[in-house]
Amino acid sequence: MADERRLTTRMTAKWTDLSRDGQLPRHADLNPASFGKDLSNIAIIELSAEPGAAKLLYVGDILRNDGWSAGGVQTVAHYPLNSLLGLAAAKIPAVLAKRAPVTFGGTGVNGVSAILYRAILLPFSDDGETIGHVVAAINFREITAVQEYSEVETPRAPVDKVSAAIAFSSRRLSFAPSAAKKPMQITIKQ
């Protein structure tokens, strides 16, 4: 699987290799160096009772904010809610409920750039019951409004034919994640 292009697939394979007979893998068995080229895209989070107080044990180069230092203690609260780590931390409850990897993606912000991202959260348990750590793996690419709107066709209907249906997707209107799955149809009556 060394030539697999998808970060989420590579991470799932590593997590599965660390699993013990259907049990959650142990954080103690986790060796960050084993992530190889993906190490820049991961964060290792030690969970706590307060979601914002979860400690960041490791944050890859690509995900770090300006205040990161390997010797200091940083928490999830040190990252804005719309940052890559903030978006990933928002999915931790889903991992706790599912007790399995959770993959997700969408649009967001990294610094001042709009991005399209894909992420996976992997649960770890040292006692086989309590999930105490989560590994977040996130990759992204910057997008511009031109790229975002480029695949939308502009209707060529004459102006006097305003009764034509107009289709749009909320994803096309903002960079916020959308719950909409299908384009919405609006009909303007005369």
C-alpha positions in Angstrom: 0.0 0.0 0.0 3.1 2.2 -0.1 1.9 3.8 -3.4 -1.6 4.6 -2.2 -2.3 8.2 -3.1 -5.0 8.9 -0.5 -3.9 10.0 3.0 -7.0 8.7 4.6 -6.5 5.2 3.1 -2.9 5.1 4.2 -3.8 6.2 7.7 -6.6 3.6 7.9 -4.1 0.9 6.9 -1.6 1.9 9.6 -4.4 2.0 12.2 -5.6 -1.4 11.2 -2.1 -2.8 11.4 -1.8 -1.5 15.0 -5.2 -3.0 16.0 -5.1 -6.0 18.2 -7.6 -8.7 17.3 -10.4 -6.2 16.6 -9.5 -4.1 19.7 -8.6 -0.4 19.4 -4.9 0.1 18.9 -2.9 1.4 21.9 -1.3 4.8 22.0 1.7 3.2 23.5 2.3 1.3 20.2 2.1 4.4 18.2 5.4 5.5 16.6 5.1 8.9 14.9 8.2 8.1 12.7 6.2 5.3 11.1 4.0 7.9 9.4 6.9 8.8 7.1 6.0 11.5 4.6 2.6 11.9 6.2 4.1 13.1 9.5 3.7 16.7 8.4 0.0 16.2 8.1 -0.8 14.6 11.4 -1.6 15.7 15.0 -1.6 13.5 18.0 -4.2 14.6 20.5 -4.5 13.5 24.2 -8.1 13.8 25.1 -9.4 15.4 28.3 -12.8 15.9 30.0 -12.9 19.5 28.6 -12.8 19.4 24.7 -10.7 22.6 24.4 -8.2 21.3 27.0 -7.2 18.3 24.9 -3.4 18.4 24.6 -1.6 18.4 21.3 1.3 16.0 21.8 2.5 16.4 18.3 1.5 18.7 15.4 2.9 18.3 11.9 4.7 21.2 10.2 1.8 21.8 7.8 -0.8 22.0 10.6 1.1 24.1 13.2 0.2 27.6 14.2 2.8 30.2 15.1 2.8 29.4 18.8 3.8 25.7 18.4 6.9 24.5 20.2 7.8 20.9 20.8 8.6 21.5 24.5 5.6 23.6 25.3 2.0 22.5 26.0 -0.5 23.5 23.5 -4.2 22.6 23.5 -6.9 22.4 20.9 -8.1 25.7 22.2 -5.0 27.4 20.9 -6.4 26.9 17.4 -9.3 28.8 15.9 -12.5 26.7 15.4 -12.3 27.2 11.6 -8.6 26.1 11.4 -7.7 22.6 10.3 -7.1 21.4 13.8 -10.3 23.1 15.0 -12.3 21.4 12.3 -10.8 18.1 13.2 -11.4 18.6 16.9 -15.1 19.2 16.3 -15.4 15.6 15.0 -13.8 14.0 18.1 -17.3 13.3 19.6 -18.1 11.3 16.5 -15.0 9.2 17.0 -15.8 8.6 20.6 -19.4 7.5 19.7 -18.3 5.3 16.7 -15.1 3.9 18.3 -13.7 3.6 14.9 -12.0 6.0 12.4 -14.1 8.9 11.0 -13.3 10.4 7.7 -14.7 13.8 6.7 -13.9 16.8 4.5 -15.1 20.0 3.1 -14.1 23.6 2.7 -12.5 25.7 5.4 -9.8 28.3 6.1 -6.1 27.8 6.7 -4.6 31.0 7.9 -6.1 33.5 5.4 -6.5 31.0 2.5 -9.7 29.2 1.6 -9.1 25.5 1.3 -10.6 22.2 0.3 -9.6 19.5 2.9 -10.0 15.8 3.7 -9.3 14.4 7.1 -9.5 11.3 9.2 -9.5 10.8 13.0 -8.2 7.5 14.4 -9.0 6.5 18.0 -6.5 4.9 20.3 -7.1 3.2 23.7 -4.4 2.0 26.1 -6.8 0.0 28.3 -9.0 -1.4 25.4 -12.1 0.6 26.7 -11.4 4.3 27.1 -10.3 6.3 24.1 -7.5 8.5 25.4 -5.8 9.6 22.2 -6.8 10.5 18.7 -4.6 10.9 15.7 -5.8 13.4 13.2 -4.5 13.3 9.6 -5.4 16.2 7.4 -4.5 17.2 3.9 -5.7 20.1 1.9 -5.3 22.4 -1.1 -5.9 26.1 -1.4 -8.8 27.1 -3.6 -9.9 30.4 -5.0 -13.4 31.7 -5.7 -12.6 31.3 -9.4 -11.7 27.6 -8.9 -14.8 27.1 -6.7 -17.2 28.7 -9.3 -15.5 27.5 -12.4 -17.5 24.2 -12.7 -20.8 26.1 -12.4 -22.5 26.7 -15.8 -24.0 30.1 -16.3 -27.6 29.8 -17.7 -27.9 31.4 -21.2 -31.7 32.0 -20.9 -33.0 35.3 -22.2 -33.8 37.9 -19.5 -37.5 37.9 -20.4 -37.8 34.2 -19.5 -37.4 34.8 -15.8 -39.7 31.9 -14.9 -37.0 29.3 -15.6 -35.8 27.3 -12.7 -32.6 28.5 -11.0 -30.4 25.8 -9.5 -27.7 26.5 -6.9 -25.8 24.8 -4.2 -25.0 26.5 -0.8 -21.5 25.2 -1.2 -21.0 27.5 -4.1 -22.1 30.5 -2.1 -19.6 30.3 0.8 -16.6 28.5 2.0 -18.4 27.1 5.1 -19.2 23.4 5.2 -22.6 22.7 3.8 -25.2 20.1 4.9 -26.8 20.4 1.4 -26.5 17.2 -0.6 -28.4 18.2 -3.7 -28.8 21.5 -5.6 -31.9 23.3 -4.5 -34.5 24.1 -7.2 -36.3 27.5 -7.0 -39.0 28.5 -9.5 -39.9 32.1 -9.9 -43.6 32.6 -10.8 -44.8 35.5 -12.9 
